[in-house]
Amino acid sequence: MHTVKPDLWRSIGGPLLAIFSIFILEILARTGYRIPNPPAILLIVVAFAAFRGGIRSGLISAVLSWLYFAHYFSIPGQPFQYTGENFVRVMMWAVTTPAMALMIGFLRRRTERVYELSSANVALETQIAERKRAEQEVRLLQTLTLAVGEAEDLHTTLEVVLRKVCESTGWMLGQAWMPNETGRIECVPAWHGEAKGLERFRKASLDMTFSPGTGLPGRVWESKQPVWIKDVSVEQNFPRADVAIEAGLKAGLGIPVTAGNEFIAVLEFFVSEPRKEDEHLIGIVSSAATQLGSMIQRKRAEQALRRSENQLRAIIDAEPECVKVVRADGTLVQMNAAGLAMIEASRPEQVIGKQILQLMAPEYREAYRTFIGDVLRGNKGIMEFEIIGLKGTHRWMETHAVPLPGEQGGQPLVLSITRDITERKQTERRLKQLAHFDSLTDLPNRVQFIERLEQAMADADRHERLLGVVFLDLDRFKYINDSLGHGKGDILLREVAMRLSGVVRRGDTVARLSGDEFALVLADMGHVDDAIHVAQKILEVFHQPFRVAGHDLFVTASLGITLYPFDDRGADDLLRNADVAMYRAKESGKNNYQFYVAEMTTLVSERLALENDLRSALERGEFSLNYQPIADCRSGAIVGMEALLRWKHPERGMISPALFIPLAEETGYIIPIGEWVLRTACEQCRGWQKAGFPSLYVAVNLSSRQFHQKDLTASIHRILQETGLDPTRLGLEITEGLIMQQAEASVNTLRELKAMGIRISIDDFGTGYSSLSYLKRFPIDVLKIDQSFVRDIPKDEDDAAIASTIITMAHSLGLKVVAEGVETLEQLNFMREHHCDTMQGYYLSKPLPPDQFTALLKNGTRLDVA
């Protein structure tokens, strides 16, 4: 066992002190402490070693210090990595005694242990620094989240972010840039800066715009990556360098703000001293920018959602129908303004959260629960129900419902659109009333009459009693209706209904079938005389005048009676037979009654069959037009044609116009038939004009019902426009009696037609009024001499004189004359001699179908009048 001698301590004391000093300096450097002047400290250590241990000790200390600094300064910018190995080798070279080797080994182990502790301390300090930086980043992001969440708009949001980043990271100026519609990036008003002298730099930023890749904002915009500038004053790609120097700005940082693939903005920061790139700082600000982008994107989505919700709410509130959301248990969740109005609620709070079933009529509540269940199971939902409003008003509703995604209170939701169908329901009730009762008299109508008649027939069979059916028609009612007006006619019909209801027995039925037609069921009769007695009482009620609008009207009635089971037919047949008997009563002088006998049926049946066929003849295309040429008396040139209606029945063949036209006039079918005639004639005339006969005109007859239509002129104007026929190429033929029925109205209608350019002809002149006064008063263009005056010319001198007078009179009034029914050469010559303008008749040509008339035109537009 060796002991260390005192001179040994003097020999190694200096080197040990140097090693210890170097060790302390290295540890301090590794832990981040800065020593003011390390060489001076080591110089003191060397001097102390020489003083205590001699020159040898001082020399060894100096060599160790020199080796430390030579190694430290040989690696610029890198911290010295201390291992202790070099210094131990130096000591072994300097001192080789066993005791020195032992000491060196001990020091080596102690040195390595101290270094391990130093390394652990450095790692711990690094972790602490990183944790502090992370905490700083978290605090910044939390602050931004709270501040941005309170910001109302993008401008405020950017200002908050710029201020918080500057305060947290030490930047003195923060600005924001955003792309504009011109494809460049511009500085927005949002900014933060507390230092003075930034005004010019701020103004320069606001005045400038950059393209991608230009300036700090443009570079960030192009790369979508952060850009750090150590010193903007020496940066070539920084157009604002002059004003930046003036403002004292040096280091700059640009951070992109993105959200997914969308570029939103650039955040730009500056500080007053040059700074090397700091990855940690870039990371913090980038995190803030990323969060900002997400927040902006979320805010935009929220704003878009709010706009969408507001638009949807506005649409729903503007919807005139009720839109509501209910839970599966019937609790009302939402309802629009229209729905609130329907249930008479002034505020949503009155009904939201309450049971919708409370508003329903009790009899519909269970059905509504079932309805909601069916809807939630995926079935299509439509339901009608009655509600009772908060003010007690009853309304009918129709609701359409579908399941709604989502739940409330753990219950599925149902969306329904409900409309008020109260008016429709009332209309349905009225229609049901109208379906069985007459709206004017409140008597049963035909449908209800037949039902009651069938029931009465069953009762008659069961009790073996007689049954009478009476068909009643007022005499001359049409004349009363036309002369006094429909309003007065309606009053008369109501009075008749009241009188009839007053004379029948209990159990009998009085019905109004249509117009002035009434029918009665005389039930439970024991003898035919019972029917006669009732019929006489009915006729007696008409002996007293009816007081209508200050007028005493004397009205009579014609009655037809049939008896069951003598007339053993169905209800419709009984009514029809009573109608036949009524016509027999009219033929017998009116104001009487007639019982039905089978022979009456034949003539009436033929008339009814013709009427039924006439009803559908137009739809089946059974009508056609023939055209009779109208020629100039002198030259024989065809100047026009008269359109004449023909009906070819599929079974009966051609039916005479004298038979079906009066029937069409009586039934009103003449209106659609007449419009078809007018349209077809105009189309045909236009077609012949296009085929090379432009001067032709077509003449069309107007019936009384047609002429007195309220929309006659509008209808004719529309047809002329649709067919393209010039109004001057259309002639309308009316009779004298027609225009004299309602003279004032006729004048107005004729003037309207005349103003359109249409030529007006008086047909069959000489057979009616033949008044010079109306010829002067009415805007007439043409007189047509009736064929009854032409037929016997020249044999009948009276007819010749009348025809001659008509021609002379017409010419004196400036009117043209057409002679109808010219069938002989003598008649033609007479018309020529007396200067008649135009003529038509079988001598020239019979009425022709369109194809034959076309052939006639193509063979020459002049007829042989030689």
RAHU-V646222 format. One record per pair of residues at least 24 apart in sequence whose C-alpha atoms are under 8 Angstrom apart, sorted by the first residue. I is the first residue (numbers start at 1). J is the second residue. D is the distance in whole Angstrom. If there is no record, write none. Layout:
BEGIN
i:I j:J d:D
i:I j:J d:D
END
This chain:
BEGIN
i:2 j:99 d:8
i:4 j:99 d:7
i:10 j:52 d:7
i:10 j:53 d:5
i:10 j:54 d:8
i:10 j:57 d:8
i:11 j:53 d:5
i:11 j:54 d:8
i:11 j:56 d:7
i:11 j:57 d:6
i:12 j:53 d:8
i:12 j:57 d:7
i:12 j:100 d:8
i:13 j:49 d:7
i:13 j:52 d:8
i:13 j:53 d:7
i:13 j:57 d:7
i:14 j:45 d:8
i:14 j:46 d:7
i:14 j:48 d:7
i:14 j:49 d:4
i:14 j:50 d:7
i:14 j:52 d:7
i:14 j:53 d:6
i:14 j:57 d:5
i:14 j:58 d:6
i:14 j:60 d:8
i:14 j:61 d:6
i:15 j:49 d:7
i:15 j:57 d:6
i:15 j:58 d:7
i:15 j:60 d:6
i:15 j:61 d:5
i:15 j:64 d:8
i:15 j:91 d:8
i:17 j:45 d:7
i:17 j:49 d:7
i:17 j:61 d:8
i:18 j:42 d:7
i:18 j:45 d:6
i:18 j:46 d:7
i:18 j:49 d:8
i:18 j:61 d:5
i:18 j:64 d:7
i:18 j:65 d:7
i:19 j:61 d:8
i:19 j:64 d:7
i:19 j:87 d:7
i:21 j:45 d:8
i:22 j:65 d:7
i:22 j:68 d:8
i:23 j:111 d:8
i:26 j:80 d:7
i:26 j:82 d:7
i:27 j:115 d:7
i:27 j:118 d:6
i:29 j:79 d:8
i:30 j:79 d:8
i:30 j:118 d:7
i:30 j:119 d:8
i:30 j:122 d:7
i:31 j:118 d:7
i:31 j:121 d:7
i:31 j:122 d:5
i:31 j:125 d:8
i:60 j:94 d:7
i:64 j:90 d:7
i:82 j:115 d:8
i:83 j:112 d:7
i:83 j:115 d:8
i:84 j:108 d:7
i:84 j:111 d:7
i:84 j:112 d:7
i:136 j:168 d:8
i:137 j:284 d:6
i:137 j:287 d:8
i:140 j:164 d:7
i:140 j:165 d:7
i:140 j:168 d:7
i:140 j:288 d:7
i:141 j:287 d:8
i:141 j:288 d:6
i:141 j:291 d:7
i:144 j:288 d:8
i:144 j:292 d:8
i:145 j:291 d:8
i:148 j:295 d:8
i:154 j:296 d:7
i:155 j:189 d:7
i:155 j:190 d:6
i:156 j:190 d:7
i:158 j:190 d:6
i:158 j:191 d:7
i:159 j:190 d:5
i:159 j:191 d:5
i:159 j:192 d:7
i:161 j:288 d:8
i:161 j:292 d:8
i:162 j:191 d:6
i:162 j:192 d:6
i:162 j:267 d:8
i:163 j:191 d:8
i:163 j:192 d:5
i:163 j:193 d:8
i:165 j:285 d:7
i:165 j:288 d:8
i:166 j:192 d:8
i:166 j:269 d:8
i:169 j:281 d:7
i:170 j:271 d:8
i:171 j:269 d:6
i:171 j:270 d:6
i:171 j:271 d:5
i:172 j:269 d:7
i:172 j:270 d:6
i:172 j:271 d:5
i:172 j:272 d:7
i:173 j:269 d:5
i:173 j:270 d:5
i:173 j:271 d:7
i:174 j:267 d:7
i:174 j:268 d:6
i:174 j:269 d:4
i:174 j:270 d:7
i:175 j:267 d:6
i:175 j:268 d:5
i:175 j:269 d:7
i:176 j:265 d:7
i:176 j:266 d:6
i:176 j:267 d:5
i:176 j:268 d:6
i:177 j:217 d:7
i:177 j:265 d:5
i:177 j:266 d:5
i:177 j:267 d:7
i:177 j:268 d:8
i:178 j:264 d:7
i:178 j:265 d:5
i:178 j:266 d:6
i:179 j:264 d:8
i:179 j:265 d:7
i:183 j:211 d:7
i:184 j:209 d:6
i:184 j:210 d:5
i:184 j:211 d:5
i:184 j:212 d:7
i:185 j:209 d:5
i:185 j:210 d:5
i:185 j:211 d:6
i:185 j:212 d:8
i:185 j:217 d:7
i:185 j:218 d:7
i:186 j:210 d:7
i:197 j:246 d:8
i:197 j:247 d:5
i:198 j:247 d:5
i:200 j:243 d:7
i:200 j:247 d:8
i:201 j:240 d:8
i:201 j:243 d:5
i:201 j:244 d:6
i:201 j:247 d:7
i:204 j:240 d:7
i:204 j:243 d:8
i:205 j:240 d:8
i:214 j:238 d:8
i:215 j:239 d:6
i:216 j:253 d:8
i:216 j:254 d:6
i:216 j:268 d:8
i:217 j:254 d:7
i:217 j:266 d:6
i:217 j:268 d:7
i:220 j:254 d:6
i:220 j:255 d:7
i:220 j:256 d:6
i:220 j:266 d:7
i:221 j:256 d:7
i:221 j:263 d:8
i:221 j:265 d:8
i:221 j:266 d:7
i:224 j:256 d:6
i:224 j:263 d:8
i:225 j:255 d:7
i:225 j:256 d:6
i:226 j:253 d:7
i:226 j:254 d:6
i:226 j:255 d:5
i:226 j:256 d:6
i:226 j:282 d:7
i:226 j:286 d:8
i:227 j:253 d:6
i:227 j:254 d:5
i:227 j:255 d:7
i:228 j:252 d:6
i:228 j:253 d:5
i:228 j:254 d:7
i:228 j:277 d:6
i:229 j:253 d:6
i:229 j:277 d:8
i:230 j:274 d:5
i:230 j:275 d:5
i:230 j:276 d:6
i:230 j:277 d:7
i:231 j:273 d:8
i:231 j:274 d:5
i:231 j:275 d:7
i:248 j:272 d:6
i:249 j:273 d:7
i:250 j:274 d:5
i:250 j:275 d:8
i:251 j:275 d:6
i:255 j:285 d:7
i:255 j:286 d:6
i:255 j:289 d:7
i:256 j:286 d:8
i:256 j:289 d:7
i:257 j:289 d:5
i:257 j:290 d:6
i:257 j:292 d:7
i:257 j:293 d:5
i:258 j:289 d:8
i:258 j:290 d:6
i:258 j:293 d:5
i:258 j:294 d:8
i:259 j:290 d:7
i:259 j:293 d:5
i:259 j:294 d:6
i:259 j:297 d:6
i:264 j:293 d:7
i:321 j:417 d:7
i:321 j:418 d:6
i:321 j:419 d:5
i:321 j:420 d:7
i:322 j:417 d:6
i:322 j:418 d:5
i:322 j:419 d:6
i:323 j:415 d:8
i:323 j:416 d:6
i:323 j:417 d:5
i:323 j:418 d:6
i:324 j:415 d:6
i:324 j:416 d:6
i:324 j:417 d:7
i:324 j:418 d:8
i:325 j:413 d:7
i:325 j:414 d:6
i:325 j:415 d:5
i:325 j:416 d:6
i:326 j:356 d:8
i:326 j:413 d:6
i:326 j:414 d:5
i:326 j:415 d:7
i:327 j:408 d:7
i:327 j:411 d:6
i:327 j:412 d:6
i:327 j:413 d:5
i:327 j:414 d:6
i:328 j:372 d:7
i:328 j:373 d:7
i:328 j:376 d:8
i:328 j:411 d:6
i:328 j:412 d:6
i:328 j:413 d:6
i:328 j:414 d:7
i:329 j:369 d:8
i:329 j:411 d:8
i:330 j:355 d:5
i:330 j:356 d:6
i:330 j:357 d:7
i:330 j:369 d:8
i:331 j:355 d:5
i:331 j:356 d:6
i:332 j:356 d:6
i:339 j:418 d:8
i:342 j:389 d:7
i:342 j:420 d:8
i:343 j:387 d:8
i:343 j:388 d:7
i:343 j:389 d:4
i:343 j:390 d:6
i:344 j:389 d:5
i:344 j:390 d:5
i:344 j:391 d:6
i:345 j:389 d:8
i:345 j:390 d:7
i:359 j:387 d:5
i:359 j:388 d:5
i:359 j:389 d:6
i:359 j:390 d:8
i:360 j:385 d:7
i:360 j:386 d:6
i:360 j:387 d:4
i:360 j:388 d:6
i:361 j:385 d:8
i:361 j:386 d:6
i:361 j:387 d:5
i:361 j:388 d:6
i:372 j:414 d:8
i:375 j:401 d:7
i:375 j:402 d:6
i:375 j:403 d:6
i:375 j:414 d:8
i:376 j:402 d:7
i:376 j:403 d:6
i:376 j:412 d:8
i:376 j:414 d:7
i:378 j:402 d:8
i:378 j:403 d:7
i:395 j:420 d:7
i:395 j:421 d:8
i:395 j:422 d:5
i:396 j:420 d:6
i:396 j:421 d:5
i:396 j:422 d:5
i:396 j:425 d:7
i:397 j:421 d:5
i:397 j:422 d:7
i:438 j:512 d:7
i:440 j:490 d:7
i:440 j:494 d:7
i:441 j:493 d:7
i:441 j:494 d:5
i:441 j:497 d:6
i:441 j:512 d:8
i:443 j:497 d:8
i:443 j:510 d:7
i:443 j:511 d:5
i:443 j:512 d:6
i:444 j:510 d:7
i:444 j:511 d:5
i:444 j:512 d:6
i:445 j:511 d:6
i:445 j:512 d:5
i:445 j:513 d:5
i:446 j:511 d:7
i:446 j:512 d:7
i:446 j:513 d:5
i:449 j:509 d:7
i:449 j:511 d:6
i:449 j:519 d:8
i:450 j:571 d:6
i:450 j:572 d:7
i:452 j:509 d:8
i:453 j:521 d:6
i:453 j:571 d:6
i:454 j:570 d:8
i:454 j:571 d:6
i:456 j:521 d:8
i:456 j:523 d:6
i:457 j:564 d:8
i:460 j:523 d:8
i:460 j:524 d:7
i:465 j:524 d:6
i:465 j:525 d:6
i:465 j:526 d:6
i:466 j:523 d:7
i:466 j:524 d:6
i:466 j:525 d:5
i:466 j:526 d:6
i:466 j:527 d:7
i:466 j:528 d:8
i:466 j:563 d:7
i:466 j:564 d:6
i:466 j:565 d:7
i:467 j:521 d:7
i:467 j:522 d:6
i:467 j:523 d:5
i:467 j:524 d:6
i:467 j:525 d:6
i:467 j:563 d:6
i:467 j:564 d:5
i:467 j:565 d:7
i:468 j:520 d:8
i:468 j:521 d:6
i:468 j:522 d:5
i:468 j:523 d:7
i:468 j:525 d:8
i:468 j:531 d:6
i:468 j:561 d:7
i:468 j:562 d:6
i:468 j:563 d:5
i:468 j:564 d:6
i:469 j:519 d:7
i:469 j:520 d:6
i:469 j:521 d:5
i:469 j:522 d:6
i:469 j:561 d:6
i:469 j:562 d:5
i:469 j:563 d:6
i:469 j:574 d:7
i:469 j:575 d:7
i:469 j:578 d:7
i:470 j:519 d:5
i:470 j:520 d:5
i:470 j:521 d:7
i:470 j:522 d:8
i:470 j:559 d:7
i:470 j:560 d:6
i:470 j:561 d:5
i:470 j:562 d:7
i:470 j:575 d:8
i:470 j:578 d:6
i:471 j:517 d:7
i:471 j:518 d:6
i:471 j:519 d:5
i:471 j:520 d:7
i:471 j:559 d:6
i:471 j:560 d:5
i:471 j:561 d:6
i:471 j:575 d:7
i:471 j:578 d:5
i:471 j:579 d:6
i:471 j:582 d:6
i:472 j:517 d:6
i:472 j:518 d:5
i:472 j:519 d:6
i:472 j:557 d:7
i:472 j:558 d:6
i:472 j:559 d:5
i:472 j:560 d:7
i:472 j:579 d:8
i:472 j:582 d:7
i:473 j:516 d:6
i:473 j:517 d:5
i:473 j:518 d:6
i:473 j:557 d:6
i:473 j:558 d:5
i:473 j:559 d:7
i:473 j:582 d:7
i:474 j:516 d:6
i:474 j:517 d:7
i:474 j:555 d:7
i:474 j:556 d:6
i:474 j:557 d:4
i:474 j:558 d:6
i:475 j:555 d:7
i:475 j:556 d:5
i:475 j:557 d:5
i:475 j:558 d:7
i:475 j:590 d:7
i:475 j:591 d:7
i:476 j:555 d:8
i:477 j:516 d:7
i:477 j:555 d:8
i:488 j:548 d:7
i:488 j:549 d:7
i:491 j:548 d:7
i:492 j:546 d:7
i:492 j:548 d:7
i:495 j:546 d:7
i:499 j:541 d:7
i:500 j:538 d:7
i:500 j:541 d:8
i:503 j:534 d:8
i:503 j:537 d:7
i:503 j:538 d:7
i:504 j:534 d:7
i:535 j:559 d:8
i:535 j:593 d:7
i:539 j:591 d:7
i:539 j:592 d:7
i:556 j:590 d:8
i:556 j:591 d:5
i:557 j:590 d:7
i:557 j:591 d:5
i:557 j:592 d:7
i:558 j:582 d:6
i:558 j:583 d:8
i:558 j:585 d:6
i:558 j:586 d:6
i:558 j:590 d:5
i:558 j:591 d:5
i:558 j:592 d:5
i:558 j:593 d:6
i:559 j:585 d:6
i:559 j:591 d:8
i:559 j:592 d:6
i:559 j:593 d:4
i:559 j:594 d:6
i:560 j:584 d:8
i:560 j:585 d:7
i:560 j:593 d:6
i:560 j:594 d:5
i:560 j:595 d:6
i:560 j:596 d:7
i:561 j:593 d:7
i:561 j:594 d:6
i:561 j:595 d:5
i:561 j:596 d:6
i:562 j:595 d:6
i:562 j:596 d:5
i:577 j:601 d:7
i:580 j:604 d:6
i:610 j:660 d:8
i:611 j:663 d:7
i:611 j:664 d:8
i:614 j:660 d:8
i:614 j:664 d:7
i:614 j:669 d:8
i:615 j:669 d:7
i:617 j:649 d:8
i:618 j:673 d:7
i:622 j:647 d:6
i:622 j:648 d:6
i:622 j:649 d:6
i:622 j:650 d:8
i:623 j:647 d:5
i:623 j:648 d:7
i:624 j:648 d:8
i:625 j:677 d:7
i:625 j:680 d:8
i:625 j:681 d:8
i:625 j:849 d:7
i:625 j:850 d:8
i:626 j:847 d:5
i:626 j:848 d:5
i:626 j:849 d:5
i:626 j:850 d:7
i:627 j:847 d:5
i:627 j:848 d:5
i:627 j:849 d:6
i:627 j:850 d:7
i:627 j:853 d:7
i:628 j:840 d:7
i:628 j:841 d:8
i:628 j:845 d:7
i:628 j:846 d:6
i:628 j:847 d:4
i:628 j:848 d:6
i:629 j:840 d:6
i:629 j:844 d:8
i:629 j:845 d:7
i:629 j:847 d:7
i:630 j:838 d:7
i:630 j:839 d:6
i:630 j:840 d:5
i:631 j:838 d:5
i:631 j:839 d:6
i:631 j:840 d:6
i:631 j:862 d:8
i:631 j:863 d:7
i:632 j:837 d:6
i:632 j:838 d:4
i:632 j:839 d:7
i:633 j:828 d:7
i:633 j:831 d:7
i:633 j:832 d:6
i:633 j:835 d:8
i:633 j:836 d:7
i:633 j:837 d:6
i:633 j:838 d:5
i:633 j:839 d:6
i:634 j:832 d:6
i:634 j:837 d:8
i:635 j:862 d:7
i:635 j:865 d:8
i:636 j:862 d:5
i:636 j:863 d:5
i:636 j:864 d:7
i:636 j:865 d:6
i:637 j:861 d:6
i:637 j:862 d:4
i:637 j:863 d:6
i:638 j:696 d:8
i:638 j:861 d:5
i:638 j:862 d:6
i:638 j:863 d:7
i:639 j:695 d:7
i:639 j:696 d:5
i:639 j:697 d:7
i:640 j:695 d:8
i:640 j:696 d:5
i:640 j:697 d:5
i:640 j:698 d:6
i:640 j:699 d:8
i:641 j:696 d:8
i:641 j:697 d:7
i:641 j:698 d:5
i:641 j:699 d:6
i:642 j:698 d:6
i:642 j:699 d:5
i:642 j:700 d:6
i:643 j:677 d:8
i:643 j:681 d:6
i:643 j:698 d:7
i:643 j:699 d:6
i:643 j:700 d:6
i:643 j:701 d:8
i:644 j:700 d:8
i:644 j:847 d:8
i:645 j:677 d:7
i:665 j:703 d:7
i:665 j:704 d:8
i:665 j:705 d:7
i:668 j:705 d:7
i:670 j:703 d:8
i:670 j:705 d:7
i:670 j:706 d:7
i:671 j:705 d:7
i:671 j:706 d:6
i:674 j:702 d:7
i:674 j:703 d:8
i:674 j:706 d:7
i:678 j:716 d:8
i:678 j:719 d:8
i:679 j:719 d:6
i:679 j:720 d:8
i:679 j:723 d:7
i:682 j:719 d:8
i:682 j:720 d:7
i:682 j:723 d:6
i:682 j:725 d:6
i:682 j:730 d:7
i:683 j:723 d:5
i:683 j:724 d:8
i:683 j:725 d:7
i:684 j:850 d:8
i:685 j:725 d:8
i:686 j:723 d:7
i:686 j:724 d:7
i:686 j:725 d:6
i:688 j:854 d:8
i:695 j:729 d:8
i:696 j:729 d:7
i:697 j:728 d:8
i:697 j:729 d:4
i:697 j:730 d:6
i:697 j:731 d:7
i:698 j:729 d:6
i:698 j:730 d:5
i:698 j:731 d:6
i:699 j:730 d:6
i:699 j:731 d:4
i:699 j:732 d:6
i:699 j:733 d:7
i:700 j:730 d:8
i:700 j:731 d:6
i:700 j:732 d:5
i:700 j:733 d:6
i:701 j:732 d:6
i:701 j:733 d:5
i:701 j:734 d:6
i:702 j:732 d:7
i:702 j:733 d:6
i:702 j:734 d:6
i:703 j:734 d:7
i:703 j:738 d:8
i:704 j:738 d:6
i:708 j:746 d:8
i:713 j:749 d:7
i:713 j:752 d:7
i:713 j:753 d:6
i:727 j:756 d:6
i:727 j:757 d:5
i:727 j:758 d:5
i:728 j:757 d:5
i:728 j:758 d:5
i:728 j:759 d:7
i:729 j:758 d:7
i:729 j:759 d:8
i:730 j:758 d:6
i:730 j:759 d:6
i:731 j:758 d:6
i:731 j:759 d:5
i:731 j:760 d:6
i:731 j:761 d:7
i:732 j:758 d:7
i:732 j:759 d:6
i:732 j:760 d:5
i:732 j:761 d:6
i:733 j:760 d:6
i:733 j:761 d:5
i:733 j:762 d:6
i:733 j:763 d:6
i:734 j:760 d:8
i:734 j:761 d:6
i:734 j:762 d:5
i:734 j:763 d:6
i:735 j:762 d:6
i:735 j:763 d:5
i:735 j:764 d:7
i:735 j:765 d:8
i:736 j:762 d:6
i:736 j:763 d:7
i:736 j:764 d:8
i:736 j:765 d:7
i:736 j:768 d:6
i:736 j:769 d:6
i:736 j:770 d:8
i:737 j:768 d:6
i:737 j:769 d:7
i:747 j:777 d:8
i:747 j:778 d:6
i:747 j:779 d:8
i:750 j:778 d:7
i:750 j:779 d:6
i:751 j:778 d:8
i:751 j:779 d:6
i:754 j:779 d:7
i:776 j:813 d:8
i:780 j:815 d:7
i:781 j:814 d:8
i:781 j:815 d:5
i:781 j:816 d:6
i:782 j:815 d:5
i:782 j:816 d:5
i:782 j:817 d:6
i:782 j:818 d:7
i:783 j:810 d:7
i:783 j:815 d:7
i:783 j:816 d:6
i:783 j:817 d:5
i:783 j:818 d:6
i:784 j:817 d:6
i:784 j:818 d:5
i:784 j:819 d:6
i:784 j:820 d:7
i:785 j:817 d:7
i:785 j:818 d:6
i:785 j:819 d:5
i:785 j:820 d:6
i:786 j:819 d:7
i:786 j:820 d:6
i:786 j:821 d:8
i:787 j:819 d:7
i:787 j:820 d:5
i:787 j:821 d:5
i:787 j:822 d:8
i:790 j:819 d:7
i:790 j:820 d:7
i:790 j:821 d:6
i:790 j:822 d:7
i:790 j:827 d:7
i:791 j:821 d:7
i:791 j:822 d:7
i:791 j:823 d:8
i:793 j:826 d:8
i:793 j:827 d:6
i:793 j:830 d:8
i:794 j:826 d:7
i:794 j:827 d:7
i:794 j:830 d:7
i:804 j:834 d:6
i:807 j:834 d:7
i:807 j:835 d:8
i:807 j:836 d:6
i:825 j:865 d:8
i:828 j:865 d:8
END
